[in-house]
Every structure is written in C-alpha cells, then in structure tokens.
Amino acid sequence: MKRCLGPFLLLCCGMLPLGSGLSCYKCSDYTGVCENVHECTYQDSCISLSEKGGKTIRQCIRYTDCNYARLAQMFPAISDFTFRCCNSNLCNSGNTLPTATATVTVVGLLLSVGWSWI
C-alpha cells in the first residue's frame, strides 16, 4: 500500500489525473475543416475566430482575452471578424450550429409537434 503525505497526497496516490487539460482544434485556413488537436497548457478556452474574408483561426486562448478589443490587439492583421469562445474539449470545431440557430431550430420543432396535436 502506498503511503502518501504532504500536499502531494492526490498526485502521489494516483487520484489526480495528469494531462487532463483542455483540448482545442488548432489551425488557420480558409477551408473550415480542422483536424489538428492541441492540448492547451496555460489557456482555459478554445476560440474560433472568423475574418470577413473567410479565413478561420482556431486555437487555445485565455478566457479573459475573449473580447473584441483584446482580440483586435492579438490579431492586428485582421480588421473585421467574428469570434466564439468556449470551454469544453474540441468545442471550437466548425461543425457546430451557432447557439441562436440551434435554439430557433429546437423551438420550431417543438411548435410544429405541438401544432400537430391541435
């Protein structure tokens, strides 16, 4: 049996998983397809930033940097963009519906089902 003492109790006994950080897609392209996965070391969010010309940047980022003014400083070559930050593994893929679109779809589906019962 292992004997664990001090502040490293959880790590020593194997109760704290190593390498359990956030994973995000990492790429910069015009295709919208991204398969490169990067484990975030010091960042706590993923970002998908799309410029008006069609280029999309996906990477790890600190959530405190997820605001338009800070991103404009971080990406000075991009003048007009939209972005989405999220906090779960691989949440910055290009295959997800925006929140507003998903909500409208669900509400529409519920209304159509409810309407058919009337």
N, C-alpha and C positions, 0 to 999 in steps of 0.2 A: 504494500500500500504506500502511495506517495505521501510524503509529509510536506505540507505547504505552510509557509509562514510569511508574514510581512505583506506589503502592498501588492505583491505579485501573486496573490492567492488564486485568483481566477485564471490567470495565464498559466501558472505553474501546474495547476490541476487539469488543464485542458478544457476548461469551461468557457473560455473566451476564444472564439474562432479568429484565426489570423487571416488577413487578406479579405475581410468582409466589407470592403468599401464599395462605394457606388461605381457602377459601370455605365459608361455613356458611349454612344457612337461618336467617332471622330473622323471627320472628312470635310473637304471644302471642294464642292463641284457644282456643276450645272445639271446633273442627271437626276438628282433627288434620291438616288439609290446609294445607301451607305452600309457597308458590311464590316468596317474596321471598328473593333470594340476596344475601348481604352479604360483601364481601371483608374479612377480618379484618386489621386494621392492626398491632396490638400483641399480639394474642392468638394462642395456638398450638393451640387446641382448639375444638371445637364442643360445645354442650350441648343436650340435650333434657330439660327438667325438667317433670314432670307432677304437678300437685297432686291431692289426693284428690277434689276437686270436679269434675275433668275438664278444667281449663284446662291447656294445654301451652305452655311457653315454649321457644323455640329461638333460639339466638344464639351469637356468638363468646364465648370465655372463655379465661382463662389456665388451663393445666392444673393449676397449683399451687393454684387455687381450687376444684378439683373434689373437694371433700369435704363431708360433710353439715354440719359445724359452720360452715364458711365460707359455704356456700350459704344457710344459715339467716340469717346476717348480711346477705348480699347481697339476699335476698328476705324481709324481715321480715313482710310481709303474708301469706305462705304458711306455714302451720304444719305441714302434713303433706304430704310429697312424696317422689317417687322421681326419680332422675336417671340419665343416662348421658352420659359424656363420651367423645369420640372424636377422632382426629387426622387424618382424611383428608377430602378435599373432599366437602361435602354429606352427610356421614355422619350428620347429626342429623335426617334425614327421618323421617317417621312410617311409612314403608313397609317398614322392615326388621324381620326377626324378631329377638327378643332372642337373645343368644348361646346360652343354655341351651336354648331351644326349637329353634333350628337344629341344635344338637348332637344332641338327642334324635331329631329327625326323620332326620338322616343315619344315626345308629346303628340306628334302627328299619328304615330302608330296607335297610341292609347286612345286618341279621339276617334280614329277610324274603327277600332274594335268596339268602343262604347257606342258609336253611332249605329253600328250594325245590330245592336241589341234593342234599339228603339223601334 
